[in-house]
Amino acid sequence: MTITADASFEVLPFTRTCRHIWEDGDHVLIGVSPGNSYFSSERITSLAQWATTRFAQVDFVYADLHVDRMFAAFGYTREHAEKRATKEIKAVRRRILKGVEESGPPQAEIRVRALSEFQTNPVYQLLHRRVLHFLETDDEFRKGCEKMALHFVGSKLPEGESITDEQLQVCFDYMAAELPFFVDTPSILDVPSSVAAYHVKMPLTDVLYARGGGLRATRNQAYAVVRPEAAQRPTNAENDMGNANNVNNAPTEGIVDERRAA
């Protein structure tokens, strides 16, 4: 079911439970990737204005882990990869801060933090270990991660070539750093409930929110596609992880359904 939040965005909670959590309005997390032009400072401004009218707390978290390794795995020299990653990470932080500042007086608390800031958080550490464990032991979860990696970086590969083991591992490490926030943001940030908001449906959404076993999102963790209204929607909205390498694939905007999480 689509919820039209205001004139700028439409919202598609993934399950009925996700919708209920959305309606609670406790917290929303908006993840931002370096190099992703979808997240312009203007877009951040709109998202901040939208989020603070609906949620008591808002967190923008930008990815800054394994970005240099992503560049290196796809052809950059180590030195160039490090410089490019540093440049992209600084740029995305500036865009977020500018967008938040220009959103006007906030109606709710807004925080801007790097993913690396949570590496000493005990809950994040535990969830990160769980993600790595399921990558090694859960075939369905691993296949979902492989599908996600190929979806985001497939067009970066030369025609006829497959992703290498090294490239796949870097993709896994990049994803594993982000996935704790899609599993249990409430425990990491000490909030009653949370909605992870992104502008496309992730390939791993079904695995984390719809299946009956394995690694699953907690009951107070929701996922929702939050995207511009059709009239304002980019024709080629960028993806997440691949944009650390300037991979501009078409988005996966699968129908967000009404399946109830068990």
C-alpha positions as CSV (number, residue, x, y, z in Angstrom):
1,M,0.0,0.0,0.0
2,T,1.3,3.4,-1.0
3,I,1.2,6.2,1.6
4,T,1.5,9.7,0.0
5,A,3.4,11.5,2.8
6,D,3.2,15.0,1.2
7,A,3.4,16.6,-2.2
8,S,7.1,15.5,-2.6
9,F,7.4,11.8,-1.6
10,E,5.4,8.6,-1.7
11,V,6.0,5.9,0.9
12,L,5.7,2.1,0.4
13,P,6.1,0.2,3.6
14,F,7.2,-3.4,2.8
15,T,4.8,-5.3,5.2
16,R,1.8,-4.5,7.4
17,T,4.1,-4.6,10.3
18,C,6.3,-2.0,8.6
19,R,3.3,0.2,8.1
20,H,2.4,0.0,11.8
21,I,6.0,1.0,12.7
22,W,5.8,3.8,10.2
23,E,2.6,5.0,11.8
24,D,4.3,5.0,15.2
25,G,6.7,7.7,14.0
26,D,9.5,7.1,16.4
27,H,12.6,7.2,14.2
28,V,13.7,7.0,10.6
29,L,17.1,6.2,9.3
30,I,18.2,7.5,5.9
31,G,21.3,5.8,4.5
32,V,23.4,7.8,2.0
33,S,26.2,6.4,-0.2
34,P,29.2,8.4,-1.5
35,G,29.1,9.0,-5.2
36,N,25.3,8.6,-5.4
37,S,24.0,11.7,-7.2
38,Y,20.4,10.9,-6.2
39,F,21.3,12.3,-2.8
40,S,22.0,15.9,-3.9
41,S,21.9,18.6,-1.2
42,E,18.5,19.6,-2.5
43,R,17.2,16.0,-2.1
44,I,18.6,15.9,1.4
45,T,16.8,19.2,2.2
46,S,13.5,17.7,1.0
47,L,14.1,14.5,2.9
48,A,14.9,16.3,6.1
49,Q,11.8,18.5,5.8
50,W,9.7,15.5,5.1
51,A,11.2,13.3,7.8
52,T,11.0,15.8,10.6
53,T,7.3,16.3,10.1
54,R,6.6,12.6,10.5
55,F,9.2,11.2,13.0
56,A,10.4,12.2,16.4
57,Q,14.1,11.5,15.5
58,V,15.9,11.4,12.2
59,D,19.4,9.9,11.5
60,F,21.3,10.4,8.2
61,V,24.1,7.7,8.1
62,Y,26.6,7.8,5.3
63,A,28.8,4.9,4.2
64,D,32.5,5.5,4.7
65,L,33.8,1.9,5.2
66,H,35.4,-0.2,2.5
67,V,34.9,2.6,-0.1
68,D,38.6,2.6,-1.0
69,R,38.6,-1.1,-1.3
70,M,35.6,-1.0,-3.7
71,F,37.5,1.4,-6.0
72,A,40.6,-0.7,-5.8
73,A,38.7,-3.9,-6.6
74,F,37.3,-2.4,-9.8
75,G,40.5,-1.1,-11.3
76,Y,41.9,1.9,-9.4
77,T,45.5,1.8,-8.0
78,R,45.6,1.7,-4.2
79,E,46.8,5.3,-4.0
80,H,44.2,6.5,-6.4
81,A,41.5,4.5,-4.7
82,E,42.3,6.0,-1.3
83,K,42.3,9.5,-2.7
84,R,39.0,9.0,-4.6
85,A,37.3,7.4,-1.5
86,T,38.4,10.3,0.7
87,K,37.1,12.8,-1.8
88,E,33.8,11.1,-2.2
89,I,33.2,10.6,1.5
90,K,34.0,14.3,2.3
91,A,31.7,15.4,-0.5
92,V,28.8,13.3,0.7
93,R,29.2,14.6,4.2
94,R,29.2,18.2,3.0
95,R,26.0,17.6,0.9
96,I,24.2,16.1,3.9
97,L,25.2,18.9,6.2
98,K,24.3,21.5,3.7
99,G,20.9,19.9,2.9
100,V,20.0,19.5,6.6
101,E,21.0,23.2,7.3
102,E,18.9,24.4,4.4
103,S,15.9,22.4,5.5
104,G,15.1,25.1,8.0
105,P,14.4,24.9,11.7
106,P,13.9,21.2,12.4
107,Q,10.7,19.9,14.0
108,A,12.6,16.9,15.3
109,E,16.1,15.9,16.2
110,I,18.4,15.3,13.2
111,R,21.7,13.6,13.5
112,V,24.4,13.1,10.8
113,R,26.9,10.4,11.4
114,A,29.4,8.2,9.5
115,L,29.0,4.5,9.5
116,S,32.5,4.1,11.0
117,E,31.3,5.9,14.1
118,F,29.4,2.8,15.1
119,Q,32.3,0.4,15.0
120,T,32.8,0.7,18.8
121,N,29.1,0.3,19.5
122,P,28.6,-3.1,21.2
123,V,25.2,-3.8,19.6
124,Y,26.5,-2.9,16.2
125,Q,29.5,-5.1,16.7
126,L,27.2,-8.0,17.6
127,L,24.9,-7.5,14.7
128,H,27.9,-7.2,12.3
129,R,29.2,-10.5,13.6
130,R,25.7,-12.1,13.0
131,V,25.7,-10.8,9.4
132,L,29.1,-12.3,8.8
133,H,28.0,-15.6,10.4
134,F,25.0,-15.9,8.2
135,L,27.0,-15.0,5.1
136,E,29.1,-18.1,5.9
137,T,26.3,-20.5,7.0
138,D,23.0,-19.4,5.3
139,D,22.8,-20.2,1.6
140,E,19.6,-18.2,1.1
141,F,21.1,-15.1,2.7
142,R,24.4,-15.5,0.8
143,K,22.6,-15.8,-2.5
144,G,20.6,-12.7,-1.7
145,C,23.9,-10.9,-1.0
146,E,25.3,-12.1,-4.2
147,K,22.3,-11.0,-6.1
148,M,22.5,-7.6,-4.5
149,A,26.2,-7.3,-5.3
150,L,25.6,-8.2,-9.0
151,H,22.7,-5.9,-9.2
152,F,24.7,-2.9,-8.0
153,V,28.1,-3.5,-9.7
154,G,27.2,-5.7,-12.7
155,S,27.4,-3.0,-15.3
156,K,30.9,-2.1,-14.0
157,L,32.1,-5.5,-15.3
158,P,33.5,-5.8,-18.9
159,E,31.1,-7.5,-21.2
160,G,31.3,-11.3,-20.9
161,E,33.3,-11.2,-17.6
162,S,32.0,-12.4,-14.3
163,I,32.6,-10.8,-10.9
164,T,35.8,-12.1,-9.3
165,D,36.0,-13.6,-5.8
166,E,37.9,-10.6,-4.7
167,Q,35.3,-8.2,-6.0
168,L,32.5,-10.2,-4.5
169,Q,34.2,-10.3,-1.1
170,V,34.6,-6.5,-1.1
171,C,31.0,-6.1,-1.9
172,F,30.1,-8.5,0.9
173,D,32.2,-6.5,3.3
174,Y,30.6,-3.2,2.2
175,M,27.1,-4.6,2.6
176,A,27.9,-6.3,5.9
177,A,28.9,-2.9,7.4
178,E,25.5,-1.5,6.5
179,L,23.2,-4.4,7.1
180,P,23.0,-4.1,11.0
181,F,20.9,-1.0,10.5
182,F,18.4,-2.9,8.4
183,V,18.2,-5.7,11.0
184,D,18.0,-3.8,14.3
185,T,18.4,0.0,14.3
186,P,16.4,0.4,17.5
187,S,18.9,-1.5,19.5
188,I,21.9,0.3,18.0
189,L,20.5,3.7,18.5
190,D,18.3,3.0,21.5
191,V,15.0,4.1,19.9
192,P,11.6,2.4,20.4
193,S,11.2,1.5,16.7
194,S,12.8,2.6,13.4
195,V,12.1,2.7,9.7
196,A,14.9,2.2,7.3
197,A,14.0,4.4,4.3
198,Y,15.5,4.1,0.8
199,H,14.4,5.2,-2.6
200,V,14.3,1.7,-4.1
201,K,13.6,-1.8,-2.9
202,M,16.8,-3.7,-2.0
203,P,17.3,-7.2,-3.4
204,L,17.7,-8.4,0.2
205,T,14.4,-7.0,1.5
206,D,12.6,-10.3,1.0
207,V,15.2,-12.2,2.9
208,L,15.3,-9.9,5.9
209,Y,11.6,-9.0,6.1
210,A,9.5,-11.8,4.6
211,R,11.0,-15.2,5.2
212,G,10.3,-17.3,8.2
213,G,13.9,-18.1,9.5
214,G,17.5,-17.2,9.4
215,L,18.7,-13.6,9.7
216,R,15.6,-11.4,10.0
217,A,14.8,-7.9,10.9
218,T,13.5,-7.4,14.5
219,R,9.8,-6.8,15.1
220,N,10.4,-3.1,15.7
221,Q,12.5,-2.6,12.6
222,A,10.7,-1.6,9.4
223,Y,11.7,-1.0,5.8
224,A,10.0,1.4,3.4
225,V,10.6,2.7,-0.1
226,V,10.5,6.5,0.1
227,R,10.8,8.0,-3.3
228,P,9.8,11.2,-5.2
229,E,6.3,11.4,-6.6
230,A,6.1,10.1,-10.1
231,A,6.2,13.6,-11.6
232,Q,9.5,14.4,-9.8
233,R,11.1,10.9,-10.0
234,P,14.5,10.7,-11.8
235,T,14.4,8.6,-14.9
236,N,17.6,6.8,-13.9
237,A,17.7,7.0,-10.1
238,E,21.0,5.7,-8.8
239,N,21.6,2.6,-6.7
240,D,23.5,2.3,-3.4
241,M,26.7,0.3,-3.3
242,G,27.5,0.5,-6.9
243,N,27.7,4.3,-6.8
244,A,30.9,4.0,-4.7
245,N,32.3,3.0,-8.1
246,N,30.0,5.3,-10.2
247,V,27.9,2.4,-11.4
248,N,24.6,3.8,-12.6
249,N,22.2,1.0,-13.0
250,A,18.5,1.3,-13.3
251,P,16.9,0.9,-9.9
252,T,15.0,-2.1,-8.6
253,E,11.6,-0.8,-7.8
254,G,9.8,-4.1,-7.1
255,I,6.3,-3.9,-5.9
256,V,6.4,-3.4,-2.1
257,D,3.8,-5.9,-0.9
258,E,1.5,-6.4,2.1
259,R,3.0,-9.6,3.4
260,R,3.0,-9.8,7.1
261,A,6.3,-10.5,8.9
262,A,6.0,-13.6,11.0
